[in-house]
Amino acid sequence: MEQKLSVIMASDIVGYSRLMGVDEKGTLAALMRHRQELLDAKVALHHGRIIKLMGDGMLVEFRTVEDAVLCAVGIQREMRTRNADVRRDRQIEFRIGINIGDILFEDGDVYGDGVNVVSRIESVAKPGGVAVSASVRDTVGNRLAVCFEDAGEQTLKNIERSLRIFNVIIDEDEPRGRAPMSLMAPPSVEVQGDPALASNRTLLYVSKFVNLSGDPDQEYFAAGITEDIAAALSRFSGLSVVVRLPSSELRLPAAPYTLDGSVRRLGDRVRVNASLTNALRERVWAEKYDFELVDVFHIQDELSRSIPAALNIKIEEAERRRVLKKPLTALRAYDFYLRGRHLEKSLNPADVKVAKEMFEAAVDDDPGYARGYLGLAWLQIRKLKWNERVDMVATLDSAFAFASKALELDPFDADVHWALGVVFLWRGEAERAIGCYERGRELAPNNCDLLAEYCDALGYLGRLEDAIRIGELALRLNPSRPDWYLWNIAASKYLSANYLEALSLLERMTDLGSAYRLLAATYAQLGRLEDARRAASELLKLNPEFSIERYSSRAPYRDKALLARYVEGLRLAGLPE
């Protein structure tokens, strides 16, 4: 049995019984043709997975809301073209619904509230239209420039709660055969040409991966890997990505970093090598990947997640080291921000004070640079996470104001949506928090830090299995992870009463810092009270003002029984009330 939160699309045919009654053989043939030529192709194009076929309908799981909406709109536009020369009474029209919800896989079938809800949303969609839940509409925001019609609160069959439904407005004047530019994400990957590089971003060249197989048929595979990796890298807000074609004679500006790679087929296996070098051609990172040649698309998908995740981390690390060597007089907004990030998580109050000065300097240098405000938002958030003696409402208001300003300046920065998710979480607005985290995942699905932080949020919300799954994904994508990844997974293990597994994760941390809190509670639950009191003592050295009452009154646990389990461990460890 597997349960997870997913983006789900449901579709079925309008008037299927009538069509079958008029011409059963012709209807089935047309439906099969549409599925093979259109639906299956669109689902694959947008990284979907068909999880159930139901005669005239299907359920499809997507990685992102963006993919689901683009797929649905593409299907409905193409169906208009296909129906143009078909008699009105013989036309096949689909209704499509999209929702974010829980689905349960068991014995080869799918169940769950998410399946029930999306099926009901689909049933109220207009013929040839797309209906979505409010959570989908809020998550999309202005990302796709899609227009929505508010269909109001709807009472759906067998669904206890009413749902607000929105219809996607599909403009008939848009050109046929492809999604209009208004529906497509703003491109940040430039292929050839003089790159109009954004300020306050690091320039990265991606060279076309070289085919070393000696088989011209493998060229498409190498080219596909290059395109997928470049597209994934372009979703990180700190990078400007340019695909550098070998045939280009254009003179491009020098780039601080270049990604090179090669693909070699060895019998039934494929080896992919990738390396990142800096402007001095010094190697910053290198890795090799070996796969069984069973599913080419799986290989491309895995590489388009693993390589961008590793590169984003290595580039930021290298950039921080570079900036620390520069004199203050030579710094610009991006440099100030990186210096602030270097000090932001320090437990030393003096470092935190300097971090604040760096973020303020970034805002002063460039008031239009979103990440200066983002840094200031994170400084407010850490006060709550570190259980400092502050006014909670005022601190959250300040964090929200800074993060909202960053969002206004850069709505496509995943880290901004992540920060807003934390604010909503601590405000007790769980659905808005999840919407922000999911929006961040759409914009940067390989952002390991965001995934690890989402693990923390899902733990607070009682979604322990989802939390552990996403936290372990972050670990897999970032083998050189910081210690707090382990802490966040350990927290959900603790809340699941898997104390030994929680302890195993905590013991892998090299610098526990504020995680001494969880370590103390874990030891206490295991009956190791002497170890628990030592851990509690270490916590109080770092945070002398810690109190159980302040922690329990603030921490955003949705399930108070889980909070009680944590508090029980803290009390057994002897931490002050």
C-alpha positions as CSV (number, residue, x, y, z in Angstrom):
1,M,0.0,0.0,0.0
2,E,1.3,3.5,-0.9
3,Q,-0.3,6.8,-0.1
4,K,0.9,10.1,-1.4
5,L,-0.1,13.7,-2.3
6,S,-0.4,14.1,-6.0
7,V,-1.6,16.3,-8.8
8,I,-4.4,14.3,-10.5
9,M,-6.3,14.8,-13.8
10,A,-9.5,13.0,-14.5
11,S,-11.2,12.9,-17.9
12,D,-14.2,11.2,-19.6
13,I,-16.3,11.6,-22.7
14,V,-19.4,13.7,-22.8
15,G,-22.5,11.6,-23.8
16,Y,-20.5,8.4,-24.1
17,S,-23.6,6.1,-23.9
18,R,-25.4,8.0,-26.6
19,L,-22.4,7.9,-28.9
20,M,-22.1,4.1,-28.3
21,G,-25.8,3.7,-29.1
22,V,-25.5,5.6,-32.4
23,D,-22.3,3.9,-33.6
24,E,-20.5,1.6,-31.2
25,K,-17.8,0.4,-33.6
26,G,-17.0,3.9,-34.9
27,T,-17.0,5.5,-31.4
28,L,-14.6,2.9,-30.1
29,A,-12.3,3.3,-33.1
30,A,-12.3,7.1,-32.8
31,L,-11.7,6.9,-29.0
32,M,-8.7,4.5,-29.5
33,R,-7.3,6.9,-32.2
34,H,-7.6,9.9,-29.9
35,R,-6.0,8.1,-27.0
36,Q,-3.0,6.8,-29.0
37,E,-2.4,9.9,-31.1
38,L,-3.4,12.7,-28.7
39,L,-4.0,11.8,-25.0
40,D,-1.1,9.4,-24.6
41,A,1.3,11.8,-26.4
42,K,0.2,14.8,-24.4
43,V,0.5,13.0,-21.1
44,A,4.0,11.8,-22.0
45,L,5.0,15.3,-23.2
46,H,4.0,16.8,-19.8
47,H,5.6,14.0,-17.7
48,G,2.3,12.5,-16.7
49,R,1.6,8.9,-15.7
50,I,-1.7,7.1,-16.5
51,I,-2.7,5.4,-13.3
52,K,-6.2,4.1,-14.3
53,L,-8.2,3.6,-17.5
54,M,-12.0,3.4,-17.1
55,G,-13.7,2.7,-20.5
56,D,-14.3,6.3,-21.7
57,G,-12.1,8.0,-19.0
58,M,-8.7,8.0,-17.3
59,L,-6.9,9.1,-14.2
60,V,-3.4,10.7,-14.7
61,E,-0.9,11.6,-12.1
62,F,1.5,14.6,-12.8
63,R,4.6,15.8,-11.0
64,T,3.4,19.5,-11.1
65,V,0.2,21.4,-11.4
66,E,1.8,23.3,-14.3
67,D,2.2,20.1,-16.3
68,A,-1.4,19.0,-15.6
69,V,-2.9,22.3,-16.7
70,L,-0.8,22.5,-19.9
71,C,-1.6,18.9,-20.7
72,A,-5.4,19.4,-20.2
73,V,-5.5,22.7,-22.2
74,G,-3.4,21.1,-25.0
75,I,-5.8,18.1,-25.2
76,Q,-8.9,20.3,-25.4
77,R,-7.4,22.6,-28.1
78,E,-6.4,19.7,-30.3
79,M,-9.8,18.1,-29.9
80,R,-11.4,21.2,-31.3
81,T,-9.2,20.8,-34.4
82,R,-10.1,17.1,-34.7
83,N,-13.8,17.8,-34.3
84,A,-13.9,20.6,-36.9
85,D,-14.9,18.3,-39.8
86,V,-17.0,15.8,-37.7
87,R,-20.8,15.9,-37.6
88,R,-21.9,17.6,-34.4
89,D,-23.8,14.5,-33.2
90,R,-20.7,12.3,-33.7
91,Q,-18.1,14.6,-32.1
92,I,-16.1,13.2,-29.1
93,E,-15.7,15.8,-26.4
94,F,-13.9,15.4,-23.1
95,R,-14.6,16.9,-19.7
96,I,-11.4,17.3,-17.7
97,G,-10.9,18.0,-13.9
98,I,-7.7,18.7,-12.0
99,N,-7.1,18.6,-8.3
100,I,-4.3,18.2,-5.7
101,G,-5.1,15.4,-3.3
102,D,-4.1,12.2,-1.6
103,I,-4.2,9.0,-3.6
104,L,-3.8,5.4,-2.3
105,F,-2.3,2.7,-4.5
106,E,-3.3,-0.8,-3.4
107,D,-3.6,-4.1,-5.3
108,G,-3.1,-2.5,-8.7
109,D,-5.9,0.0,-8.2
110,V,-6.1,3.6,-6.9
111,Y,-8.4,5.0,-4.2
112,G,-8.5,7.9,-1.8
113,D,-10.1,11.3,-1.3
114,G,-8.0,12.8,-4.1
115,V,-9.5,10.4,-6.6
116,N,-13.1,10.9,-5.4
117,V,-12.8,14.7,-5.5
118,V,-11.1,15.0,-8.9
119,S,-13.8,12.7,-10.4
120,R,-16.5,15.0,-9.1
121,I,-14.7,18.1,-10.3
122,E,-14.4,16.6,-13.8
123,S,-18.2,15.8,-13.7
124,V,-19.0,19.6,-13.4
125,A,-16.5,20.7,-16.2
126,K,-18.0,22.1,-19.3
127,P,-18.0,19.9,-22.4
128,G,-14.6,20.5,-24.1
129,G,-13.5,22.3,-20.9
130,V,-11.2,22.1,-17.9
131,A,-12.4,22.6,-14.3
132,V,-9.9,22.9,-11.4
133,S,-10.1,23.1,-7.7
134,A,-9.2,26.3,-5.8
135,S,-5.9,24.7,-4.7
136,V,-4.9,24.2,-8.3
137,R,-5.9,27.7,-9.3
138,D,-4.0,29.2,-6.3
139,T,-0.9,27.1,-7.0
140,V,-0.8,28.1,-10.7
141,G,-1.2,31.8,-9.8
142,N,0.1,33.9,-12.7
143,R,2.8,31.4,-13.7
144,L,1.1,30.3,-16.9
145,A,-0.9,33.5,-17.6
146,V,-4.0,31.2,-17.7
147,C,-7.4,32.9,-17.2
148,F,-9.9,31.3,-14.9
149,E,-13.7,31.7,-14.5
150,D,-14.9,31.5,-10.9
151,A,-17.7,28.9,-10.9
152,G,-18.3,29.4,-7.2
153,E,-18.8,27.0,-4.3
154,Q,-20.1,23.7,-5.6
155,T,-21.8,20.8,-3.6
156,L,-20.5,17.7,-5.3
157,K,-22.0,14.2,-5.0
158,N,-20.7,12.1,-2.1
159,I,-18.2,14.9,-1.1
160,E,-19.1,16.2,2.4
161,R,-17.5,19.6,2.0
162,S,-18.4,22.1,-0.7
163,L,-15.6,23.0,-3.1
164,R,-14.8,26.2,-5.0
165,I,-14.4,25.4,-8.7
166,F,-12.7,27.4,-11.4
167,N,-13.1,26.8,-15.2
168,V,-10.0,27.4,-17.4
169,I,-10.9,29.8,-20.2
170,I,-9.6,28.3,-23.4
171,D,-9.4,31.1,-26.0
172,E,-10.6,29.8,-29.4
173,D,-8.5,32.5,-31.2
174,E,-5.2,31.0,-30.1
175,P,-3.2,29.2,-32.8
176,R,-3.9,25.5,-33.2
177,G,-1.4,22.7,-32.7
178,R,0.6,24.0,-29.7
179,A,0.1,25.8,-26.5
180,P,0.1,29.6,-27.0
181,M,3.0,31.6,-25.6
182,S,0.7,33.0,-22.9
183,L,0.4,29.5,-21.5
184,M,4.1,28.8,-21.5
185,A,6.6,29.6,-18.7
186,P,9.0,32.5,-19.5
187,P,12.0,30.9,-21.1
188,S,15.3,31.3,-19.2
189,V,17.4,28.9,-21.3
190,E,18.9,30.6,-24.3
191,V,20.1,28.6,-27.3
192,Q,22.6,30.5,-29.3
193,G,22.3,34.3,-29.6
194,D,23.6,37.0,-27.4
195,P,22.3,36.2,-23.9
196,A,20.3,38.9,-22.3
197,L,21.6,37.9,-18.9
198,A,19.7,39.0,-15.8
199,S,21.6,41.0,-13.2
200,N,22.4,39.3,-9.9
201,R,22.5,35.8,-11.4
202,T,25.4,33.4,-12.0
203,L,26.0,32.6,-15.7
204,L,26.3,28.9,-16.5
205,Y,27.1,27.5,-19.9
206,V,25.8,24.0,-20.6
207,S,27.7,22.4,-23.5
208,K,26.0,19.7,-25.6
209,F,26.7,16.3,-24.1
210,V,29.1,14.4,-26.4
211,N,28.0,11.0,-27.8
212,L,31.0,8.7,-27.4
213,S,29.1,5.5,-28.3
214,G,30.2,5.5,-32.0
215,D,26.5,5.1,-32.8
216,P,24.8,8.0,-34.6
217,D,21.5,6.7,-33.3
218,Q,22.5,7.8,-29.8
219,E,22.8,11.4,-30.8
220,Y,19.1,12.0,-29.9
221,F,19.8,10.6,-26.5
222,A,22.7,12.9,-25.8
223,A,20.8,15.9,-27.2
224,G,17.8,15.0,-25.0
225,I,19.9,14.8,-21.9
226,T,21.4,18.3,-22.6
227,E,18.0,19.9,-23.1
228,D,16.4,18.3,-20.0
229,I,19.3,19.3,-17.8
230,A,19.5,22.8,-19.1
231,A,15.7,23.2,-18.7
232,A,15.9,21.9,-15.1
233,L,18.8,24.2,-14.2
234,S,17.1,27.2,-15.6
235,R,14.4,26.8,-12.9
236,F,16.9,27.8,-10.2
237,S,16.4,31.6,-9.7
238,G,20.1,32.2,-9.0
239,L,21.3,30.9,-12.4
240,S,21.2,32.2,-16.0
241,V,21.6,29.2,-18.2
242,V,22.8,29.2,-21.8
243,V,23.1,26.1,-24.0
244,R,26.3,26.6,-25.9
245,L,26.2,24.8,-29.2
246,P,29.5,23.6,-30.7
247,S,28.5,25.0,-34.1
248,S,28.0,28.5,-32.8
249,E,30.4,31.1,-34.0
250,L,28.9,33.8,-31.8
251,R,31.2,35.4,-29.3
252,L,29.6,34.8,-25.9
253,P,30.7,36.5,-22.7
254,A,33.0,34.6,-20.3
255,A,31.1,32.4,-17.9
256,P,32.1,31.6,-14.3
257,Y,30.9,28.0,-14.8
258,T,30.6,25.5,-17.6
259,L,28.9,22.1,-17.5
260,D,30.3,19.5,-19.9
261,G,29.2,15.9,-20.3
262,S,29.4,12.7,-22.4
263,V,27.3,9.7,-23.0
264,R,28.6,6.2,-23.8
265,R,26.6,3.1,-24.5
266,L,28.3,-0.1,-23.3
267,G,26.2,-3.1,-24.4
268,D,23.1,-3.0,-22.4
269,R,24.4,-0.2,-20.1
270,V,24.8,3.5,-20.4
271,R,27.4,5.6,-18.7
272,V,26.9,9.4,-18.4
273,N,29.8,11.6,-17.2
274,A,29.3,15.2,-16.1
275,S,31.7,17.8,-14.8
276,L,31.5,21.4,-13.7
277,T,34.4,23.7,-14.2
278,N,35.0,27.4,-13.2
279,A,36.3,30.2,-15.3
280,L,39.9,29.0,-14.6
281,R,38.9,25.6,-15.9
282,E,39.4,24.2,-12.5
283,R,37.0,21.2,-11.7
284,V,34.4,22.2,-9.2
285,W,32.4,19.0,-9.4
286,A,32.3,15.7,-11.3
287,E,30.2,12.6,-11.3
288,K,29.5,9.5,-13.3
289,Y,26.1,7.7,-13.6
290,D,25.6,4.1,-14.8
291,F,22.2,2.8,-15.9
292,E,20.8,-0.4,-17.3
293,L,19.5,0.5,-20.8
294,V,15.9,-0.5,-20.1
295,D,13.9,2.8,-20.1
296,V,15.6,5.7,-21.9
297,F,13.0,8.2,-20.5
298,H,13.7,7.0,-17.0
299,I,17.4,7.7,-17.5
300,Q,16.8,11.1,-18.8
301,D,14.4,11.9,-16.0
302,E,16.8,10.7,-13.3
303,L,19.7,12.7,-14.8
304,S,17.5,15.8,-15.1
305,R,16.9,15.7,-11.4
306,S,20.2,14.5,-10.0
307,I,22.6,16.7,-12.0
308,P,20.8,20.0,-11.5
309,A,20.3,19.3,-7.8
310,A,24.0,18.7,-7.4
311,L,25.1,21.7,-9.5
312,N,22.9,24.2,-7.9
313,I,24.4,23.4,-4.5
314,K,28.0,23.3,-5.7
315,I,27.7,26.6,-7.6
316,E,26.3,28.4,-4.6
317,E,29.0,27.0,-2.4
318,A,31.7,28.1,-4.8
319,E,30.0,31.5,-5.2
320,R,30.0,32.1,-1.5
321,R,33.7,31.2,-1.2
322,R,34.4,33.6,-4.1
323,V,32.4,36.5,-2.5
324,L,34.1,36.1,0.9
325,K,37.4,36.9,-0.8
326,K,36.2,40.2,-2.2
327,P,36.6,43.5,-0.4
328,L,33.3,45.1,0.9
329,T,33.8,48.1,-1.4
330,A,33.6,45.8,-4.5
331,L,30.4,44.0,-3.5
332,R,27.1,44.4,-5.3
333,A,23.6,43.2,-4.3
334,Y,24.1,39.6,-5.3
335,D,27.4,39.5,-3.4
336,F,25.9,41.1,-0.3
337,Y,23.1,38.5,-0.4
338,L,25.6,35.6,-0.6
339,R,27.6,36.9,2.4
340,G,24.3,37.2,4.3
341,R,23.4,33.6,3.4
342,H,26.8,32.5,4.6
343,L,26.1,33.9,8.1
344,E,22.4,33.6,8.3
345,K,22.2,30.1,10.1
346,S,24.9,30.9,12.5
347,L,24.2,30.4,16.2
348,N,26.4,33.4,17.0
349,P,24.3,36.6,17.5
350,A,27.1,38.7,16.2
351,D,27.1,36.7,12.9
352,V,23.3,37.1,12.6
353,K,23.7,40.9,13.1
354,V,26.2,41.0,10.2
355,A,23.9,38.9,8.1
356,K,21.1,41.4,8.6
357,E,23.4,44.2,7.6
358,M,24.4,42.3,4.4
359,F,20.8,41.8,3.4
360,E,20.0,45.4,4.0
361,A,23.0,46.4,1.9
362,A,21.7,44.2,-0.9
363,V,18.4,46.1,-0.8
364,D,20.2,49.4,-0.7
365,D,22.4,48.5,-3.7
366,D,19.5,47.2,-5.8
367,P,16.0,47.8,-4.4
368,G,14.6,45.7,-7.3
369,Y,16.6,42.6,-6.2
370,A,14.1,40.2,-4.6
371,R,16.6,38.1,-2.6
372,G,17.7,41.0,-0.4
373,Y,14.2,41.1,1.0
374,L,14.1,37.3,1.1
375,G,17.1,37.2,3.3
376,L,15.4,39.6,5.7
377,A,12.4,37.4,5.8
378,W,14.5,34.3,6.7
379,L,16.1,36.2,9.6
380,Q,12.6,36.8,11.0
381,I,11.5,33.2,10.5
382,R,14.6,31.8,12.3
383,K,13.6,33.6,15.5
384,L,10.5,31.4,15.7
385,K,12.3,28.2,14.7
386,W,15.0,28.9,17.3
387,N,12.4,29.6,20.0
388,E,13.6,33.1,20.7
389,R,11.8,35.4,23.1
390,V,10.0,37.6,20.5
391,D,6.5,38.8,19.7
392,M,5.2,35.9,17.5
393,V,2.6,38.0,15.7
394,A,4.9,40.9,15.0
395,T,7.7,38.6,13.8
396,L,5.4,36.7,11.4
397,D,4.0,40.0,10.1
398,S,7.5,41.3,9.4
399,A,8.5,38.0,7.7
400,F,5.4,38.1,5.6
401,A,6.0,41.7,4.6
402,F,9.6,41.0,3.4
403,A,8.6,37.8,1.6
404,S,5.6,39.5,-0.1
405,K,7.9,42.2,-1.3
406,A,10.3,39.6,-2.7
407,L,7.3,37.9,-4.4
408,E,6.2,41.1,-6.0
409,L,9.7,41.6,-7.4
410,D,10.3,38.0,-8.5
411,P,7.2,35.7,-8.6
412,F,9.2,32.9,-10.3
413,D,11.7,32.5,-7.4
414,A,11.0,29.2,-5.8
415,D,12.7,30.2,-2.6
416,V,10.3,33.1,-2.1
417,H,7.3,30.7,-2.3
418,W,9.1,28.4,0.2
419,A,9.6,31.3,2.6
420,L,5.9,32.3,2.4
421,G,5.0,28.6,3.0
422,V,6.9,28.7,6.3
423,V,5.1,31.9,7.3
424,F,1.7,30.4,6.5
425,L,2.7,27.2,8.4
426,W,3.5,29.1,11.5
427,R,0.4,31.2,11.2
428,G,-1.6,28.0,11.2
429,E,-2.8,28.3,7.6
430,A,-2.0,24.8,6.5
431,E,-3.6,24.8,3.1
432,R,-2.0,28.0,2.1
433,A,1.4,26.7,3.3
434,I,1.1,23.6,1.3
435,G,0.1,25.6,-1.8
436,C,3.2,27.7,-1.4
437,Y,5.5,24.7,-1.0
438,E,3.9,23.0,-4.0
439,R,4.3,26.2,-6.1
440,G,8.0,26.3,-5.1
441,R,8.4,22.7,-6.2
442,E,6.8,23.5,-9.5
443,L,9.3,26.3,-10.1
444,A,12.3,24.3,-8.9
445,P,11.5,20.6,-8.5
446,N,15.1,19.7,-7.8
447,N,15.7,22.3,-5.1
448,C,17.0,19.9,-2.3
449,D,16.8,22.5,0.4
450,L,13.2,23.3,-0.4
451,L,12.3,19.6,-0.4
452,A,14.1,19.1,3.0
453,E,12.2,22.1,4.4
454,Y,8.9,20.8,3.0
455,C,9.6,17.6,4.9
456,D,9.7,19.7,8.1
457,A,6.4,21.4,7.3
458,L,4.6,18.1,6.5
459,G,5.8,16.7,9.8
460,Y,4.2,19.6,11.7
461,L,1.0,19.0,9.7
462,G,0.9,15.3,10.6
463,R,1.6,14.1,7.1
464,L,4.4,11.9,8.4
465,E,4.7,9.4,5.5
466,D,4.8,12.2,3.0
467,A,7.3,14.0,5.1
468,I,9.7,11.1,5.3
469,R,9.3,10.3,1.6
470,I,10.1,13.9,0.5
471,G,13.0,14.2,3.1
472,E,14.6,11.0,1.8
473,L,14.2,12.3,-1.8
474,A,16.2,15.4,-0.7
475,L,18.9,13.2,0.8
476,R,19.1,11.1,-2.4
477,L,19.4,14.2,-4.6
478,N,22.0,15.9,-2.4
479,P,24.5,13.3,-1.0
480,S,26.6,16.1,0.5
481,R,23.5,17.3,2.4
482,P,23.7,19.6,5.5
483,D,22.9,18.1,8.8
484,W,19.4,19.7,9.1
485,Y,18.1,17.4,6.4
486,L,18.6,14.5,8.8
487,W,17.0,16.4,11.6
488,N,13.8,17.1,9.7
489,I,13.4,13.4,8.7
490,A,14.3,12.3,12.3
491,A,11.5,14.6,13.6
492,S,8.9,12.7,11.5
493,K,10.4,9.4,12.6
494,Y,10.1,10.5,16.2
495,L,6.5,11.7,15.8
496,S,5.8,8.2,14.2
497,A,7.1,6.7,17.5
498,N,10.1,5.2,15.5
499,Y,12.5,6.4,18.1
500,L,15.4,4.1,17.2
501,E,15.3,5.3,13.5
502,A,15.1,8.9,14.7
503,L,18.2,8.4,16.9
504,S,20.0,6.7,14.0
505,L,19.5,9.8,11.9
506,L,20.4,12.2,14.6
507,E,23.6,10.3,15.4
508,R,24.7,10.8,11.8
509,M,24.8,14.6,12.3
510,T,28.2,16.2,12.9
511,D,26.9,19.5,14.4
512,L,23.6,19.0,16.2
513,G,23.0,22.7,17.2
514,S,19.3,23.2,17.9
515,A,18.7,19.5,17.1
516,Y,19.8,18.8,20.6
517,R,16.1,19.5,21.4
518,L,15.0,16.5,19.4
519,L,17.9,14.3,20.5
520,A,17.0,14.9,24.2
521,A,13.4,14.0,23.6
522,T,14.4,10.9,21.6
523,Y,16.8,9.6,24.3
524,A,14.1,10.2,26.9
525,Q,11.5,8.1,25.0
526,L,14.1,5.3,24.7
527,G,14.6,5.4,28.5
528,R,18.2,6.7,28.2
529,L,17.5,9.5,30.7
530,E,21.2,10.3,31.5
531,D,21.9,10.8,27.8
532,A,18.7,12.8,27.5
533,R,19.7,15.2,30.2
534,R,23.2,15.7,28.7
535,A,21.6,16.6,25.3
536,A,19.2,19.0,27.2
537,S,22.2,20.6,28.8
538,E,23.9,21.1,25.4
539,L,20.7,22.7,24.1
540,L,20.5,25.1,27.0
541,K,24.1,26.2,26.5
542,L,23.2,27.2,22.9
543,N,19.8,28.6,23.7
544,P,19.5,29.5,27.4
545,E,16.0,30.9,27.0
546,F,14.4,27.7,25.7
547,S,11.2,26.8,27.5
548,I,8.7,24.0,26.8
549,E,5.8,26.4,27.3
550,R,7.0,28.8,24.6
551,Y,7.8,26.0,22.2
552,S,4.5,24.2,22.6
553,S,2.4,27.4,22.4
554,R,4.1,28.4,19.1
555,A,5.0,25.2,17.2
556,P,2.5,24.8,14.3
557,Y,1.4,21.2,15.0
558,R,-2.0,20.5,13.5
559,D,-2.4,17.3,15.5
560,K,-2.1,18.1,19.2
561,A,-1.5,14.5,20.0
562,L,1.8,14.7,18.1
563,L,2.7,17.8,20.0
564,A,2.0,16.0,23.2
565,R,4.3,13.2,22.2
566,Y,7.1,15.7,21.6
567,V,6.4,17.6,24.8
568,E,6.4,14.4,26.8
569,G,10.0,13.7,25.6
570,L,11.1,17.2,26.4
571,R,9.8,16.9,30.0
572,L,11.3,13.5,30.5
573,A,14.6,15.0,29.4
574,G,14.3,17.6,32.2
575,L,14.1,20.7,30.0
576,P,12.6,23.8,31.7
577,E,8.9,24.5,31.6
